Amino acid sequence: MRGWAERFMASGGAMARGLLPSYLLLLAQENLEFRLPEIKSLLSLCGGQFSSQQEIRINSPFWILNIPSEEMARGLMKRTVCAKSVFELWGQGKSAEELYTSLKNYPMEKMVPYLQSNSTYKIHIHAFNKTLTQDKKIRRIDALEFLPFEGKVNLKNPEHIFWILEDYGMDPNNVPEDPLDLYFGRWIANGQRELIESYSVKRRHFIGNTSMDACLSFIMANHGRVKANDVVFDPFVGTGGLLISSARFGAYVCGTDIDYNTVHGLGKASRKNQKWRGPDENIRANLRQYGLEKYYLDALVSDASKPIWRKEMLFDAIITDPPYGIREATRRTGSQKEILKATERGTENHISISSNYHLSDIFFDLLNSAAEYLVMGGRLVYWLPVYKPEYTEEIIPRHPCLKLISNCEQMLSSHTSRRLITMEKVKEFEDEDQYSHLLDYQSLLYKGHNSFREKYFSGVTKRIAKEEKDNQKCSSLSCPSAILQMDLAVMLAGQMPVLAQAAGIN
């Protein structure tokens, strides 16, 4: 083994010097559209940069990234919920022979620290879209005997873990006999997939009808590049689910909501078999449940359409899920007359009157607020509901102070979806920017989605009507009279040629 190592060192051991190290990401096969924006955001948060030259197969569970250091790779895995593990890539190929050749060309000086005689190791086999027998796994491990492992095997608690990863494609109905791609690498770290279960809304004290799924909450925080000591704001805070994910990453969190009962944890419970909310069902109690209460600033009862903050940059990120009018109503204070004639309104009548808040107005108010109150480089992350037959990228609300970073789709039904929009503040807010959307053609395009609720339920109504019609057909076919009529029809159909001939019809 040492002779092979010496020959390698003399021939081409420096072939990869000067290049960024290659790392292999093993990703979870869910939320596929959200994975690349998350990885890009976290790399920039860690001080790195995603190279446009890197070829990524978006739907594949295996991505090869060029990352400057192992420390940065570990930093990435401390945050991601889309990736399972990261490996220092030692070799890859389209066949076993190509993999072994690639391994023999890997710089020996990078291998040696992990192959010492005083170290322990184990080799793990992972096959995507195929189950390998134990015998096949052992044969794959034995085939690596050319590698100069000098340490002892320890299956329970090894110092170093090496993985053979095999990709058998994406089609479970057409699995090839041999893998399409093979990889070998040293395991570096696992991602934060366990957060999805430990922060599940199923075990959370305080939830509502629209509490955000834990995985998506953490993805939103990662898209927003939330970091320790940031101040994160949610203008439609609800039960505070999005605050929890940001607080988990060390940010101080606050929010507002127009619903007094939700902010104060009062009124009817959202859980089945529970009539009223208990004393521990509020936003503060939610953060206390996870040991994050120290990051909670406050939640205020406030109308998102009316600014309450002093005019300066206050927030590092604004992360929110505005109401779409499906489970939660879109409301703002003030009558329609007051809203249309705001400048003529007096100061003596302060009775809160609720009026409809159009979706287009919600999002343009949100963008204005983000442009004014985000710090430079701060991010706005929010969900935008769309009616798919009318969707084009041009309808996404824009603002001169905000740059679109990513746009990811989550399906809601066959005809509706919502898109996770991430924007970054790139320009200082000026007074004239407040009304820029009124002159923007794109603002007119999204106004067609003000009737999103009606379009959403029109599809539901059509589906229910179709199901009822199909059920009626099935029930009619199963009744005795229907069967008798069908038998008679079949019999007559069989006699039709004879009857036609008797009648002289050609």
Residue pairs with C-beta under 8 A, 6 or more apart in sequence:
1 146
1 147
1 148
1 150
2 148
4 104
4 146
4 148
5 108
5 112
5 148
8 104
8 108
9 108
9 109
12 105
13 107
13 108
13 109
14 107
15 105
15 107
16 106
16 107
17 107
19 66
20 66
20 67
20 68
21 66
21 67
21 68
21 69
21 70
21 88
21 89
22 64
22 65
22 66
22 88
22 89
23 64
23 65
23 66
23 67
23 73
23 86
23 87
23 88
23 89
23 185
23 188
24 62
24 63
24 64
24 65
24 86
24 87
24 88
24 89
24 92
24 165
24 183
24 185
25 39
25 62
25 63
25 64
25 65
25 83
25 85
25 86
26 61
26 62
26 83
26 84
26 85
26 86
26 87
26 126
26 165
27 35
27 60
27 61
27 62
27 63
27 82
27 83
27 84
28 61
28 82
28 83
28 84
28 193
29 61
30 215
31 82
31 215
31 216
31 219
31 410
32 58
32 59
33 58
33 408
33 409
33 410
34 82
34 216
34 219
34 223
34 408
34 420
35 58
35 82
35 83
36 56
36 58
36 406
37 223
37 405
37 406
37 408
37 422
38 80
38 81
38 82
38 219
38 222
38 223
39 50
39 63
39 65
39 76
39 80
39 82
39 83
40 50
40 406
41 222
41 223
41 224
41 225
41 405
41 422
42 75
42 76
42 79
42 80
42 222
42 225
43 49
43 50
43 65
43 67
43 72
43 76
44 50
44 225
45 79
45 225
45 227
46 72
46 75
46 76
47 72
48 67
48 68
48 72
50 65
51 66
54 64
54 65
54 66
56 63
57 63
59 170
60 167
60 170
61 128
61 167
62 128
62 165
62 167
62 181
62 183
64 89
64 92
67 73
67 76
70 88
70 188
73 86
73 88
73 188
73 189
74 86
74 188
74 189
76 83
76 86
77 83
77 85
77 86
77 188
77 189
77 190
77 191
77 192
78 189
78 192
79 192
79 222
79 249
80 191
80 192
80 222
81 191
81 192
81 193
81 195
81 196
81 215
81 218
81 219
81 222
82 191
82 219
83 191
84 190
84 191
84 193
85 163
85 187
85 188
85 189
85 190
85 191
86 188
86 189
86 191
87 163
87 165
87 183
87 185
87 186
87 187
87 188
88 110
88 185
88 186
88 188
89 183
89 184
89 185
90 102
90 103
90 106
90 110
90 111
90 184
90 185
90 186
91 99
91 100
91 102
91 103
91 105
91 106
91 183
91 184
91 185
92 98
92 99
92 102
92 181
92 182
92 183
92 184
93 99
93 100
93 101
93 102
93 181
93 182
94 180
94 181
94 182
95 178
95 182
96 140
96 143
96 182
98 182
99 182
99 183
99 184
100 143
100 144
100 146
103 144
103 146
103 147
103 184
104 146
111 147
111 148
114 121
114 160
114 186
115 121
115 147
115 148
115 149
115 150
115 151
116 150
116 151
117 150
117 151
118 151
119 151
119 152
119 159
119 160
120 151
120 152
120 153
120 154
120 157
120 158
120 159
120 160
121 149
121 151
121 152
121 153
121 154
121 158
121 159
121 160
121 161
121 162
122 153
122 154
122 155
122 158
122 161
122 162
123 141
123 144
123 161
123 162
123 163
123 164
124 161
124 162
124 163
124 164
124 187
125 132
125 137
125 140
125 141
125 163
125 164
125 166
126 163
126 164
126 165
126 166
127 165
127 166
127 168
127 179
128 165
128 166
128 167
128 168
129 167
129 168
129 169
129 170
129 171
129 172
129 175
130 166
130 168
130 175
130 179
132 140
132 166
140 164
141 164
144 164
144 184
151 159
151 160
160 186
160 187
161 186
161 187
162 184
162 185
162 186
162 187
163 183
163 184
163 185
163 186
163 187
164 182
164 183
164 184
165 182
165 183
165 184
165 185
166 179
166 181
166 182
166 183
167 179
167 180
167 181
167 182
167 183
168 175
168 176
168 179
168 180
169 175
169 176
169 180
192 218
195 214
195 218
195 248
196 214
196 215
196 218
197 214
199 214
199 217
199 218
199 244
199 245
199 248
199 290
200 214
201 207
201 211
201 212
201 213
201 214
201 241
204 211
204 241
204 286
204 289
205 280
205 281
205 285
205 286
205 289
206 239
206 240
206 265
206 277
206 280
206 281
206 282
206 283
206 285
206 286
207 239
207 241
207 270
207 271
208 238
208 239
208 262
208 270
209 270
209 327
209 328
210 238
210 321
210 323
210 327
210 328
211 238
211 239
211 241
211 270
212 220
212 241
212 242
212 321
214 241
214 245
216 410
216 420
217 241
217 242
217 244
217 245
218 245
218 248
219 420
220 242
220 245
220 319
220 381
220 420
221 232
221 242
221 245
221 246
221 248
221 249
221 251
221 319
223 379
223 381
223 405
223 406
223 420
223 422
224 232
224 246
224 317
224 318
224 319
224 379
224 380
224 381
224 422
225 317
225 379
226 232
226 245
226 246
226 249
226 251
226 316
226 317
226 319
227 249
227 250
227 251
227 316
228 249
228 250
228 251
229 250
229 251
229 252
230 246
230 250
230 251
230 252
230 316
230 317
231 251
231 252
231 253
231 254
231 297
231 314
231 315
231 316
232 243
232 246
232 251
232 252
232 253
232 254
232 315
232 316
232 317
232 318
232 319
233 253
233 254
233 255
233 314
233 315
233 317
233 318
233 319
233 373
234 240
234 242
234 243
234 253
234 254
234 255
234 256
234 318
234 319
234 320
235 255
235 256
235 302
235 304
235 318
235 320
235 322
235 366
235 369
236 255
236 256
236 257
236 304
236 320
236 321
236 322
236 323
237 243
237 255
237 256
237 257
237 263
237 283
237 299
237 320
238 257
238 259
238 262
238 321
238 328
239 262
239 283
239 286
240 253
240 255
240 283
240 286
240 287
240 299
241 286
242 319
242 320
242 321
243 253
243 254
243 255
243 283
243 286
243 287
243 296
244 286
244 287
244 290
244 292
246 253
246 317
246 319
247 253
247 287
247 290
247 292
247 295
247 296
248 290
248 292
250 295
251 295
251 316
251 317
252 295
252 296
252 297
253 287
253 295
253 296
253 297
254 296
254 297
254 298
254 299
254 300
255 283
255 299
255 300
256 299
256 300
256 301
256 302
256 304
256 308
257 263
257 299
257 301
257 302
258 301
258 302
258 303
258 304
258 331
258 332
258 333
259 301
260 266
260 301
261 267
263 283
263 299
263 300
263 301
264 282
264 301
265 277
265 279
265 281
265 282
265 283
265 285
266 277
267 276
267 277
268 275
268 276
268 277
269 275
269 276
269 277
269 278
269 281
283 296
283 299
284 293
284 296
287 293
287 295
287 296
300 308
302 308
303 332
303 333
304 322
304 332
304 362
304 365
304 366
304 369
305 332
305 333
305 357
305 361
305 362
305 365
306 332
306 333
307 369
307 372
309 373
311 372
312 373
313 373
313 374
313 375
313 376
313 378
314 373
314 375
315 373
315 374
315 375
315 378
316 374
316 375
316 378
317 374
317 378
317 379
317 380
317 381
318 366
318 369
318 370
318 373
318 374
318 378
318 379
318 380
318 381
318 382
319 380
319 381
319 382
320 366
320 381
320 382
320 383
321 382
321 383
322 330
322 359
322 362
322 363
322 366
322 382
322 383
323 329
323 330
323 331
323 362
324 330
324 359
324 385
324 418
324 452
324 453
324 456
325 359
325 452
325 453
326 453
326 456
330 356
330 357
330 358
330 359
330 362
331 354
331 355
331 356
331 357
332 339
332 354
332 355
332 356
332 357
333 352
333 353
333 354
333 355
334 342
334 353
334 355
335 353
335 355
336 355
336 356
338 345
338 353
338 355
339 355
358 447
358 450
359 385
359 446
359 449
359 450
359 452
360 397
360 443
360 446
360 447
360 449
360 450
363 382
363 384
363 397
363 446
364 397
364 437
364 443
366 380
366 382
367 380
367 397
367 398
367 399
367 402
367 423
367 437
368 399
368 433
368 434
368 437
370 378
370 380
370 399
370 402
370 423
370 425
371 399
371 400
371 401
371 402
371 425
371 427
371 429
371 433
372 429
372 434
374 380
374 425
375 425
376 425
376 426
376 428
377 424
377 425
377 426
378 424
378 425
379 405
379 422
379 423
379 424
379 425
380 402
380 421
380 422
380 423
380 424
380 425
381 420
381 421
381 422
381 423
382 420
382 421
383 418
383 419
383 420
383 421
384 396
384 397
384 418
384 419
384 420
384 421
385 412
385 416
385 417
385 418
385 449
385 452
385 456
386 395
386 416
386 417
386 418
386 419
386 449
386 452
387 415
387 416
387 448
387 449
387 452
387 455
387 456
388 415
388 416
388 417
389 415
390 448
390 449
391 417
392 445
393 407
394 442
394 445
395 442
395 445
395 446
395 448
395 449
396 404
396 407
396 419
396 421
396 442
396 446
397 437
397 442
397 443
397 446
398 404
398 437
398 440
398 442
399 423
399 433
399 436
399 437
400 427
400 433
400 436
401 425
401 426
401 427
401 428
401 429
401 433
402 423
402 424
402 425
402 426
403 423
403 424
403 425
403 426
404 421
404 422
404 423
405 422
405 423
405 424
406 420
406 421
406 422
407 419
407 420
407 421
407 422
408 419
408 420
409 417
409 418
409 419
409 420
410 417
410 418
410 419
410 420
411 417
412 418
412 456
413 456
413 459
413 460
414 459
414 463
415 455
415 459
416 452
416 455
416 456
416 459
437 443
476 482
477 483
477 486
